[in-house]
């Protein structure tokens, strides 16, 4: 089956039909279904916003403790004991050192409040 090109009139007709379909969907309150990745991304960020606790910590102390990230000390200081235990359990792999570097780079540009604290 050979593909044929649409004429200008057929393209115009398709555009009009799509606009009519969009108007009917809006009139009847029908929403387009999101794709799988869009739904998962939205669920992840909704979950993260609801369940991630942000604790105020002294920025200077947190940055120094990031040097001991191999053992997860900075996560325990920030009152994230589960993360601290994960860092501690992986200390023999060297991964916590890389994670600690990322934590340090995230904390470095954050603005402090009047007491020198940041939210981690």
Backbone torsions as a table, in degrees:
resi	resn	phi	psi	omega
1	UNK	NA	120.0	-177.6
2	UNK	-83.9	141.6	176.9
3	UNK	-82.7	139.8	176.7
4	UNK	-120.8	151.8	-179.5
5	UNK	-79.8	144.4	177.9
6	UNK	-78.4	146.0	176.8
7	UNK	-81.6	166.3	-180.0
8	UNK	-60.6	-38.2	179.7
9	UNK	-66.0	-40.4	179.9
10	UNK	-67.2	-38.3	177.2
11	UNK	-64.1	-44.0	177.7
12	UNK	-61.2	-40.1	178.6
13	UNK	-64.6	-41.6	178.3
14	UNK	-63.3	-41.2	178.6
15	UNK	-62.8	-43.6	178.3
16	UNK	-62.9	-41.4	179.0
17	UNK	-65.4	-38.8	177.7
18	UNK	-65.8	-39.2	177.6
19	UNK	-65.5	-40.5	178.2
20	UNK	-64.6	-41.3	178.4
21	UNK	-63.8	-42.5	178.5
22	UNK	-62.4	-40.6	179.0
23	UNK	-65.2	-41.4	178.8
24	UNK	-66.0	-40.4	177.4
25	UNK	-61.2	-43.8	179.9
26	UNK	-65.1	-41.0	-179.3
27	UNK	-62.4	-39.4	-176.9
28	UNK	-96.7	3.8	176.5
29	UNK	72.2	29.4	179.6
30	UNK	-93.6	128.6	178.7
31	UNK	-107.0	147.0	176.2
32	UNK	-69.7	143.6	179.4
33	UNK	-77.6	135.4	178.3
34	UNK	-76.8	157.4	176.5
35	UNK	-73.3	166.4	-176.6
36	UNK	-61.0	-46.5	-178.5
37	UNK	-66.2	-38.8	177.6
38	UNK	-62.6	-41.6	179.3
39	UNK	-66.1	-44.7	-179.4
40	UNK	-64.1	-40.1	178.7
41	UNK	-64.1	-44.4	178.9
42	UNK	-63.0	-41.6	178.7
43	UNK	-64.4	-40.9	-179.8
44	UNK	-61.0	-48.8	-177.6
45	UNK	-69.9	-32.7	174.7
46	UNK	-64.5	-45.7	177.9
47	UNK	-61.4	-45.2	-178.0
48	UNK	-62.7	-42.2	179.6
49	UNK	-64.8	-34.1	-177.7
50	UNK	-82.1	-32.8	-168.7
51	UNK	-111.1	-14.0	-179.7
52	UNK	-85.1	121.9	179.4
53	UNK	-90.8	136.2	177.3
54	UNK	-105.3	115.9	-177.9
55	UNK	-109.3	136.5	177.1
56	UNK	-75.8	130.5	176.4
57	UNK	-135.4	156.3	176.4
58	UNK	-70.5	125.9	-174.0
59	UNK	-62.0	-46.0	-176.8
60	UNK	-61.6	-44.8	179.4
61	UNK	-65.2	-42.8	-179.7
62	UNK	-61.5	-43.1	179.9
63	UNK	-64.2	-39.7	176.9
64	UNK	-66.8	-38.3	-179.5
65	UNK	-71.5	-20.4	175.5
66	UNK	-62.7	-22.1	175.9
67	UNK	-66.7	-25.0	177.3
68	UNK	-99.2	28.3	-175.6
69	UNK	-65.7	-18.4	178.9
70	UNK	-58.2	-32.7	-179.1
71	UNK	-102.2	1.0	177.2
72	UNK	74.9	20.4	-176.3
73	UNK	-59.6	-41.0	-177.6
74	UNK	-67.0	-28.4	177.8
75	UNK	-73.3	-38.4	175.4
76	UNK	-64.8	-39.3	178.6
77	UNK	-63.1	-36.5	-179.6
78	UNK	-83.0	9.1	179.5
79	UNK	60.8	45.0	172.6
80	UNK	-122.4	73.8	-172.8
81	UNK	-65.2	-31.9	179.8
82	UNK	-66.3	-45.6	177.0
83	UNK	-61.6	-40.8	178.4
84	UNK	-60.0	-41.6	178.5
85	UNK	-67.4	-35.7	176.5
86	UNK	-64.2	-45.1	178.0
87	UNK	-60.5	-43.5	-178.4
88	UNK	-66.0	-39.1	-179.2
89	UNK	-71.7	-23.7	179.3
90	UNK	-100.6	11.3	-172.9
91	UNK	-60.9	-26.9	-178.7
92	UNK	-77.1	-12.7	-177.1
93	UNK	-91.4	-23.0	-175.5
94	UNK	90.7	-8.8	178.4
95	UNK	-61.9	-40.8	179.2
96	UNK	-60.2	-27.2	176.5
97	UNK	-64.8	-42.9	177.3
98	UNK	-67.4	-42.0	178.3
99	UNK	-63.4	-39.0	179.1
100	UNK	-64.8	-36.2	176.6
101	UNK	-64.5	-41.0	176.9
102	UNK	-64.6	-43.7	177.6
103	UNK	-60.0	-41.1	179.7
104	UNK	-64.2	-43.4	-179.8
105	UNK	-68.3	-28.7	176.0
106	UNK	-73.5	-37.0	-175.7
107	UNK	-80.1	-27.9	-174.5
108	UNK	-59.4	-48.9	-177.2
109	UNK	-82.1	-4.4	-177.2
110	UNK	-67.6	140.6	178.6
111	UNK	-80.3	138.9	179.9
112	UNK	-90.6	158.4	173.9
113	UNK	-86.9	-169.6	-176.2
114	UNK	-67.2	-18.0	178.8
115	UNK	-97.2	0.9	179.9
116	UNK	82.6	22.3	-178.0
117	UNK	-103.1	152.5	173.0
118	UNK	-127.3	161.7	176.8
119	UNK	-95.5	124.2	-178.8
120	UNK	-120.2	NA	NA
